[in-house]
Amino acid sequence: MAQVTISGIKRELSTKGYLTKLRQKGYVPAVYYAHGEDNIFLAIPESKVKPIVFSSETYLINLEIEGVGTKSCILKEFQLDPVTDKIIHVDLHGLKAGEKITVEVAVHLVGTPIGVKEGGLLQHSLHKIEIECLPNEIPDKIDVDVSKLKIGDSIHVKDLNLSGVKVLTNPDTTIVTVIHKAIHEAAPTEAAGTEQAEPEVIQKGKKTEEEE
């Protein structure tokens, strides 16, 4: 698994105005939490966390906290501004040796399907798989070989052979399919002129301080 070191500054549970000022200075409000430990509220540099948020890989974060020490963790949840896509909050889940963790790992397709060479289209439906495993067994990505797929063939979660981890995603979920090009072109599209819904904050997990 790829590793990165990030320095965090401790902060108190703060007002919306204070958190806004932190973001204006290039910091992202964050919270570190782990089983059996008190939550630690932090501010971390946006420049350091941005590559992790927008990466498809899972990173092991060595979080250096002044006055506390170094904590091993992973990025568990994040929130983005709906207009600017700036990161407005992240949750960091502490890792402990011997304690299993639930995490989503990106699916990486390998090879060119036979069906694509014959004129079909590759349809990648599932981009992340949820697993449970020990911290030292977290893969940075899950490789799926699609080179043997013909038109009409699919790969499902249950077809994967993952050692050392427990797969939590529904085994019948389709990861990838090679479809006929004609089927793709015949798929209905949204009517022109349909109004788009107001964008919402991309949010996973716990609410930020401003919402509580």
N, C-alpha and C positions, 0 to 999 in steps of 0.2 A: 504494500500500500504506500502511495506517495505521502510524504511528510512535509509539514511546513511549521515554522515557529512564528507565533504572534504574541506581541506584548500587549497586555491589557491593563487599564487603569481602573482601580476600584472607584465606584460611585455609589451614592445613596439612591434609594427608590425616589424618583424625582418627578417634577411637574412637566407638563407638556412643553412649556416654554423653555425649560432648562435642556430638555432632550433635543429640541429644535436647534438650540445654540450649539450643542455638541455636534450635530450633523453638519451645521454650517462650517465648523472648524475641521471637518474631514473625518470625524469619528462616527462609529455606528454603536448605538446602545445595544448591549448584549446582556445575557444572563447565563451563567454557568450553573449547572445543577447535576447532582450525582446522588445515587442511592446512599442514604445514611449521612449526607452532608447538608449543611445549610446552603441555600442559594447565594451566589456571589454576583452582584450587579456590577457590570463593567462598561467601559467604553473602549472600543478597539479601532484601529485605523481602517478606514474604508478601503484604502489601497491594498491592504493585506488580505481582507476577507472577500473582496470582490472576485478575484480569480477562483476562489473556492465555490462561491455561490453559483457562478455561471459556468462551472465545469461539470462535465458528465461523470467525472471520477469521484471516488470517495477518498478524502484526505484524513490522515491522522494529524491532529493539531496539537503541537506542544505549546500550551498556553502559559506564558510567563506573566504572573500577577505580582506586582510590586507589594512586598510585605507578606506574601502568602507562599510563593514558590511556583513551581511548574506543575501544571495539570495536563494530563493526556485526555483529549476529548475529540469529538467529531461534531461537525455542523449537523444539527438535527432538524431545525426549522428556521424559516426566514420569512420576512415580509418585504415587499417591494412597493414603492410608490406607483400608483396606477397610471400616472401621467409621465413621469420622468424615468421610471424603472430604477431609481436610486434605492439602495438598500436602507431600510428604516429600522430594522430590528433583526437580531439573530439569537437563536437558542443554541447553546453548546452543551452537549451531553457528555459528562465525565465518564471515562472508562476505568474499570478496575480489573486487574488480573484475576481470572477464574470466574468472572461474572459475565454471563451472556448478555448480549445487547441486540435489539431489533433495529435494523437499518435497511434502507433502500439502496440497491446497487444498480448502476447503469448497465444496460444491455448493449454490447458492441457486436455488430454483425461482421462476420469474416467471410470473404470470398464473394464471387459473382455467381448467382444461381444459373443452372442450366436453362431454366425457364425464361430468364431474362435474355439470355443469348438467343433464344428462339422467338423473342418478340413480346414476352410477357412483362408485367410490371411487378416490382417488389413492393409489398405493402407492409411497412413496419408498424405494428399496432401497439406493442408494449415496450416502453423504453426503460422501465425500471422494475426490478423484482425485489420484493421484501423478503428478507431472510433474518434468521436468528443464529448467532454464533458468538464465539469468544472474540474479544478484541483483536487478538493476534491472528485471527483467521478471516478477518474482513477482507474480501477481495476488492481491488480498486475498480474492477469492472467484471462483467460476465461475458465471455466470448461465446458467440453462437455461430457455428459454421453453417452457412446457407448455400454453399457451393453445389450441393447435390439436389437442391429443390427443383422440381419441374413445375410446369404450369398446373395449378390446382393443388399443389402440395403446401403443407403448413407445418410449422413447428410450434408446439404448445409448451407450457411451463413443465408439464409432466415428462416431456421428452428430454429435459436437461439432466445431466449427470454431474451433480455438484457434491463434492466430498467435504466433510467437516462442517457443513452448514445445514440448517433446517429451513426449507423453503415455506414461507407463509402465504405467498400469493396463490390464488385458486389454481390448482393444477391443470384445469381445463382451459385456462386463459390462453388465447392465441398470441404468440409473440410476433410471428412473421408469416406471410403468405405470398405466393406468387400467383397473380391473377391474370386473366386474359385482358389485354389492352382494351378490347371492345367493351368489356364489362365496366371498366373504369370510365370510359368515355360516355357510357349510357347512364351513369349515376346521376340522379337529379341534383340540381343546384338550387340555391336559395333564390327566390324571386328578386329581380332587380328593384332597387328602391326601398327594400325593407330596412327599417330603422334599426341601428345597432343599439344594443343595451348599453347603459352607462357602465364603463369599466369599474371593476372593484379592485381593492387591494388584494394582491396575491398573498394569501395567508395560509400558513400551516401551523397548527398547534396552538399554544397558549396565547392569550391576548397580551399586548404590550401594556406598559404602565398607563399610557394615555387613555386606554379603553376601559381600564378597571375602575 
